[in-house]
Amino acid sequence: MSHPNKVSVIFKKKDKEDTTGYLRLSYRQDNKTKLISIKMLPAIPENYWNAKKERIKSGFNNYQELNQIIEKSKLDFLNQKEQKPDEKNKIKFIDYSINKIDKQYVKISTKKKFLSSLRFFQRFLKETISMEDIPISELNQNLFQNFYNYIIQNKIKANSTSQYISTIKMLLLKIEKIEDLDFLSGLSRKIPSPKKEERKKRVITIEDFKKILSTKIEDSTLEQTRLIFLFSSFTNGMRYSDVATVRLKNLVISNSNDKYEIRIKKLQKKTLSKINNLINYQGMMIIAHFLKKDLLAPDDKIKVENYLKILSLYNIESSKERYNDNTKISINVKLDNEILTRHFHQNPISISLNEVEILKNNYIKNKLMEYNQQKLDDISIDVAISENEHWIYLDNLAKYIQKEIEKERTNKFNQLQTMQLDFYKLLCKILTIYKLKNPNDFIFPLIKEEDFSDISEDIGFANPSKEQFNKLKNSIVKYNKNLNRIAKILEIPNFTSHSARSSYASLIIALKGSENVNPYDLMRTMGHSQIKQTIDYVNELNTDGADELTKLLSDRLSGG
């Protein structure tokens, strides 16, 4: 069996709807096409791959360095010596797999997941056949059936079971293809494949979300966590890893005909797909809380602080609700009205809609008793009450008060909207200057700039160092603990950073109606790689577009 003398590079997507894919070495051997992963390469957007030249196009981050890796991988493959069959049979499964995982996978999280599966398999070998590793020539269907039984006996959770089995199958296929071992052919298909349990999404109800929105937490650390969670919810349910790593330079500010708009543009850490999220008024107010005030001009600092006092998140939600049926209106009335005279002696009086209704009802009760004593029939009683000048006056008074309350409510909300717009413009101007001075500053204090100073581009967060990976992981653990503490304070069910994603979708559907939400708009705003993920949230929907969803969520939860 001769070693291939020709190899090409192809672009492979996990799903046809994906916008990114991975590069593989492709070669023919024994009338079969075989693929090998190229180590140290991230996911590549499809529009940056030149299939004809087998190169990554200029414009993609570090494209020259990545193209060198591709060329070196091709040369290394063509120059490697073919192993003899007896040498291949001596290959130890775990040792070989660890080596391949280390070389072929970049993401630390992926490596950890695969290595944990191998460690569990090694535990199985120790306890059942007293071996820490096993030659691949001794792998067989019976061994893996025993491994599956071992998992069941140890009562391993369904999702962990699925992970362990799928990792072993994947590694077997790699060995079969890379080392060209016929005796492994089809072995992976004979291993039992348990199904994953469908995880129930932790969806926050609108009522509970409003509690989070409208309740300021006294503890400053928890209050920061609350605001960041709301920001994630208001910006299309951004993942924690993307919120934590968003920098000032990721803010793109535009102004067309005095209409300001600010967006977050960056690559998602998890999928490397593009984020292009509109930041609504609520999101901008949250950003304002985290501006380094000592870097602001004195006048801007005063303006920002004053706006935040008036437009604070925990006041906006109740701004319109202050004007209700118990709101008292100061008004001049006819004090010769026999009903009002009993309660008021001079103008202007202060009275609410509910108080007028009570006066009306009491008056009707007294009149009914009076008319019944006069033995009037039901029709005559109805006519007498409906034509009573005092009752008519009170009825008109109630309508007038209702009209005035609605007018006050509308005026107040219009004032708030005008202030929101002015504040949005001010922040756009401030951030334009702010980002020029400190482009690499993180917007939120979830991780420290100095720990990630060597990462200049978004793509770098997909491949952090081991220390950086651990710092990111520790930050999300701390963040989720804080969310649990907030849940206890607000007396609502526990929620996590991921709740912002599921809740964004659920809130949009609840506010606009499932029949009016387009899953493709939702898919784009949430950064899902497959429409199936979005269909979990909504079926057969239709809407006006991604930005409208973001604006809707902001306006409706602000009392609009």
C-alpha angles and dihedrals in degrees: 000000000000126000113251115260096197131056133172135191120239135185115236128189123199089218130016090236093056118110093204133052145172132255120240134185109239126198140159122239128163090354090303129114111227130189132209126190117240109230123230095024122124125211110290125214108242093235090060095057121094103201094185095055094030090229139119110251123246113262094053114109113270091354093156093052091046093050089053089054090052093051093046091050091053092049093045090052095049093046098047118110120241114249120231116246093245090053090051092052090059092058110121112229101219096039092048092046094050089051093050093046091051093049103037103041125066103182113087091209090057092048092050092050093051094043092052088056091050092049090054090049089050089052088053091052092050095050098042108032101010094242129126093201137009134213112249089235088068095053112113143156093263091056092054092045087056089048090054091049089049090055092050092047090053090053094234114182117262096247093049089047090052091049094050094048096043091050092052091048092049092050092048091053091050092052091046093052101037098041094032096227111170095192089066092054111126094359094116090056091057094059113099112254115208117201122247118249112247106244115225110236115238100232120185114221119235089248092054092043089055089053089055090046098048104037119085112207116223094214104085095214093051091045090056089050091050092052094047091050089052090049090054090049093049095048100061095285095294114201117254091244090058096044091049092051101041110122133197090255088061089067111096113194124195135178122196118173090341090307107129124204132176126194138181111235118183143113118273111248093221103043103013088228116139123271115208104166128168113228109220128204093274092051092049092051089054092050088052090060090060100046112121096246094199089065094054125094110257094248092048091048092055092046093050093048092049093048091049091053092053099035098038114152094240092055100044096064092058097038095101095033090066087076106067141127091292093055110118119228123203107225144156113240142170104275091191087075103113092223098049093041090067091060107026132046105177141025141288097043125196112223140153132218091250091053091052090050091052091050090049093049093048091048091051092050092052092046092049090054090048094048092045090054087053086053094234117169121248095260093051091048091051092049092046093052095043091051096044107121094212093052091046090051092051091047090053090045090056091051091049093051091048090052092049093049091052090048091051091046092051093045092050093049092047089052090051092049091050090049091047090053093047090048091048090053092048092051092048089055093045094047092048089062095034095056092050090058098041109018095160097049113119112238093222128043095236096113131015123256092221091059091058102031092120091060106086101163132046092244088065091068089064089062108033124164118266091259092049091047090053092048090053091047093048091049093055091047090053091045093052091048089055090050089054090052090051090051090055092049092050092041094233131127117283116271135184139210089272090058088077089066098047091039093052090057094042094047092049091051093045093048099043102026127254092256090062101050121093111215091211091058089048091046091054096045093049096043096236114169093211132038089225089071090056095044086064086071102041141008131207097356138161134194147151100262149291099287091048089058091054093046091046093054091050096047099041094049090047092062098268 
